[in-house]
Amino acid sequence: MQGTVDGFSYGLVTPLVAYLMACLGGALGLRCTTRSLRVTRSWRPGWLALGSAAIGSGIWTMHFIAMMGFTIEHTPVRYDWLMTFASLAVAIVMVGVGIFIVGYRGARGTALFTGGTITGLGIASMHYLGMAGMRLDGQLTYNTFTVALSVAIAMTAATAALWAAGQIRGFLWSVGASLVMGLAVTGMHYTGMAALEVHVHGTSDPGTGGSPAELLAPMLIGPLAFLLLAAVVVMFDPLMVTGKPAGVPVERKPGVPAHVGASRTVRHPAHQPVRRTRRTLVHRRSRAPQNR
């Protein structure tokens, strides 16, 4: 029989909290991406890796907070731990690939399209891999058109967010980009949930696995702690808050003197006093024989 699916068991609480978590992860990740465009190549991988982990943790946390309000009539829902945390790794890796492309190639043209596409696919992969980790006494089926629509939403909004992050126009610009990123994640999630149909068997217990309540504690302790640390890094970096451009340090190259600027300064010595001194000595020597 077909089970009744309810994605809003707690009303608008879980959707709003989930959206805020997606915006938080997106804001931190996109600010780190923006920061990476202003530093030398030696520091760029660190900022891009931090941004990838922030976005991946944010969308994973958003997904399972939203799933707290997901129930199916006539069967309890359990989650496979290994599949659940594998979805977190997939999210971080795929989002990281897209962000590294934009970070090194720029937020324009083919690089932007490729990075946004991979990032959007990472968001969608995290969602459907997390759904595959569900354990219940039934079978999940999806509407192909709605699934394709959810993936297209994730790809389009992720591309728009990465483009906005690459503009480097200050803190408020990045906040707007994070709102777009949060919209991409939540819009993709609930569109994908609309494509879901559950056929309940009603024959046995779903077996082993953790309940949503049991998953909430590690979900808060792990990714949320990381997001807190990433937020501290962002807050204590004045450049990331103000959005002002930073002067890139001049790299020393072989064969170039260290004080090139100082050698260009031409100092003009005071020749006039020296000439006066010489004239005075000449007059004194010329008068000496006459005095004798």
C-alpha positions in Angstrom: 0.0 0.0 0.0 1.0 3.6 -0.5 2.2 5.4 2.6 1.3 9.0 3.4 4.4 11.1 3.4 4.5 14.2 5.7 7.5 16.5 5.4 6.2 19.1 7.8 5.5 17.3 11.0 6.7 20.3 13.1 5.2 22.9 10.8 7.5 25.6 9.5 10.1 25.1 12.2 12.2 22.6 10.5 12.1 24.3 7.0 13.1 27.6 8.5 15.9 26.2 10.7 17.1 24.1 7.8 17.2 27.2 5.5 19.1 29.2 8.1 21.7 26.4 8.3 22.1 26.3 4.6 22.5 30.1 4.5 25.1 29.9 7.3 27.2 27.2 5.5 26.8 29.1 2.2 27.8 32.4 3.7 31.0 31.0 5.3 31.9 29.0 2.3 31.4 31.8 -0.2 33.3 34.3 1.9 36.2 31.9 2.0 36.0 31.6 -1.7 36.0 35.4 -2.1 38.9 35.6 0.3 40.9 33.1 -1.8 40.7 35.4 -4.8 42.7 38.1 -2.9 45.6 36.1 -1.7 48.7 34.6 -3.2 48.5 31.0 -4.6 50.3 29.6 -1.6 47.3 30.5 0.7 44.6 29.9 -1.8 44.1 26.1 -1.3 43.6 26.6 2.5 40.8 29.1 2.0 39.1 27.0 -0.7 39.3 23.9 1.4 37.8 25.7 4.3 35.0 27.1 2.1 34.3 23.6 0.7 34.0 22.0 4.1 31.7 24.9 5.3 29.3 24.6 2.4 29.3 20.8 2.6 28.7 20.8 6.3 26.0 23.4 5.9 24.0 21.6 3.3 24.3 18.2 5.1 23.1 19.7 8.3 20.3 21.4 6.5 19.2 18.1 5.0 18.9 16.2 8.2 17.3 19.0 10.1 14.7 19.1 7.4 14.4 15.3 7.7 13.5 15.6 11.4 10.1 16.7 10.2 9.8 13.8 7.7 7.4 11.0 8.7 5.7 8.1 6.8 2.4 6.7 8.0 2.4 3.0 9.1 6.2 2.6 9.3 9.0 4.1 11.3 12.0 5.6 9.6 15.6 4.6 10.4 18.9 5.7 8.9 22.0 3.8 8.0 25.0 5.4 9.8 27.6 4.6 7.1 25.5 5.8 4.2 24.5 8.9 6.1 28.0 10.1 6.8 29.1 9.0 3.3 26.7 11.6 2.0 28.6 14.3 4.0 31.9 13.2 2.4 30.4 13.3 -1.0 29.0 16.8 -0.4 32.4 18.2 0.7 34.4 16.6 -2.1 32.1 17.5 -5.0 31.4 21.0 -3.7 35.2 21.3 -3.2 35.9 20.4 -6.8 33.5 23.1 -8.1 34.9 25.7 -5.7 38.5 25.0 -6.6 37.7 25.4 -10.3 36.2 28.8 -9.7 38.9 29.7 -7.2 41.7 29.1 -9.7 40.0 29.8 -13.1 37.8 32.6 -12.1 34.0 33.1 -11.8 33.3 33.5 -15.5 32.7 31.6 -18.7 33.4 27.9 -18.9 35.0 27.8 -15.4 31.9 29.3 -13.8 29.6 26.9 -15.7 31.7 23.9 -14.8 32.2 24.8 -11.2 28.5 25.7 -10.7 27.4 22.4 -12.4 29.7 20.3 -10.2 28.7 22.1 -7.1 25.0 21.7 -7.9 25.5 18.0 -8.6 27.3 17.7 -5.3 24.2 19.2 -3.5 21.9 16.8 -5.4 24.1 13.8 -4.8 24.3 14.5 -1.0 20.4 14.7 -0.9 19.7 11.4 -2.8 22.5 9.5 -1.1 21.1 10.6 2.2 17.7 9.4 1.1 19.2 6.1 0.0 20.4 5.7 3.6 16.8 5.5 4.9 15.6 2.2 6.3 11.9 1.5 6.4 9.4 -1.2 5.7 8.7 -0.1 2.2 10.0 0.9 -1.1 11.0 4.4 -2.3 10.2 5.5 -5.9 10.8 8.9 -7.5 9.2 10.8 -10.3 11.9 11.3 -13.0 10.8 14.7 -14.2 10.6 16.2 -10.6 14.0 14.7 -9.8 15.5 16.3 -12.9 13.9 19.6 -11.9 15.4 19.5 -8.5 18.9 18.8 -9.9 18.4 21.8 -12.4 17.4 24.0 -9.5 20.6 23.1 -7.5 22.9 23.6 -10.5 21.4 27.0 -11.5 21.3 28.4 -8.0 24.8 27.1 -7.2 26.2 28.7 -10.4 24.5 32.0 -9.5 25.9 31.9 -6.0 29.5 31.2 -7.2 29.2 34.0 -9.7 28.1 36.5 -7.0 31.0 35.3 -4.8 33.5 35.9 -7.6 32.4 39.6 -8.0 34.3 40.7 -4.8 32.0 43.6 -4.0 31.9 43.5 -0.3 30.3 41.8 2.6 26.6 42.5 1.7 27.2 41.1 -1.8 28.4 37.8 -0.2 25.4 37.8 2.1 23.1 38.0 -0.9 25.0 35.1 -2.5 24.6 33.0 0.6 20.9 33.6 0.5 20.8 32.3 -3.0 22.9 29.3 -2.0 20.5 28.6 0.9 17.6 28.8 -1.6 19.4 26.4 -3.9 19.8 23.8 -1.2 16.3 24.0 0.4 14.6 24.4 -2.9 16.4 21.4 -4.3 15.6 19.4 -1.1 11.8 20.0 -1.0 11.5 19.6 -4.7 13.2 16.3 -4.5 11.0 15.3 -1.6 7.9 16.2 -3.7 9.2 13.6 -6.2 9.1 10.8 -3.6 6.5 8.1 -3.3 6.6 5.4 -0.6 5.0 2.0 -1.0 4.7 0.5 2.5 4.9 -3.3 2.8 3.5 -3.5 6.3 5.2 -6.9 7.0 8.2 -6.3 9.2 10.2 -3.9 11.3 12.8 -1.8 9.2 15.6 -3.3 11.2 18.8 -1.7 12.5 19.7 1.9 12.2 19.5 5.2 14.0 16.4 7.3 14.4 16.4 11.0 13.4 16.6 11.9 17.1 19.7 9.7 17.6 21.4 11.4 14.5 20.7 14.9 15.8 23.4 14.8 18.6 26.4 14.0 16.4 25.0 16.2 13.7 25.1 19.2 16.0 28.4 18.3 17.7 30.3 17.6 14.5 29.4 19.9 11.5 27.9 22.6 13.7 31.1 22.8 15.7 33.1 23.1 12.5 30.8 25.8 11.2 31.3 27.7 14.5 35.1 27.6 14.1 34.8 28.7 10.5 32.6 31.6 11.6 35.3 32.6 14.1 37.9 32.7 11.3 35.7 34.9 9.2 34.9 37.3 12.0 38.5 37.8 13.0 39.6 38.5 9.4 39.0 42.2 8.8 39.4 41.9 5.1 36.6 39.3 4.9 34.3 41.5 6.9 35.0 44.9 5.3 35.5 43.6 1.8 38.4 46.1 1.1 41.0 45.0 -1.3 44.3 43.9 0.1 47.7 44.7 -1.3 49.3 41.6 -2.7 52.9 41.2 -1.4 55.6 41.6 -4.1 57.3 38.3 -4.7 61.2 38.5 -5.0 62.4 37.1 -8.3 66.0 35.9 -9.1 68.3 38.5 -10.4 66.2 41.4 -9.1 67.8 43.5 -6.3 65.8 43.6 -3.1 65.9 47.5 -2.9 65.0 48.3 -6.5 62.9 51.3 -5.4 65.7 52.8 -3.4 68.2 52.7 -6.3 65.9 54.8 -8.5 66.1 57.7 -6.1 68.7 60.1 -7.3 70.3 62.3 -4.7 71.8 65.6 -5.8 74.9 66.5 -3.6 75.3 70.1 -2.7 78.2 71.1 -5.0 78.0 74.8 -4.3 79.5 74.8 -0.8 82.4 72.7 -2.1 83.2 75.1 -4.9 83.2 78.0 -2.4 85.7 76.2 -0.2 88.0 75.5 -3.2 87.9 79.2 -4.2 88.8 80.3 -0.7 91.8 78.0 -0.6 93.0 79.3 -4.0 92.8 82.9 -2.8 94.7 82.1 0.4 97.5 80.4 -1.5 97.8 83.3 -4.0 98.2 85.9 -1.3 100.8 84.0 0.7 103.8 85.0 -1.5 102.9 88.6 -1.5 102.7 88.8 2.3 106.2 87.3 2.5 
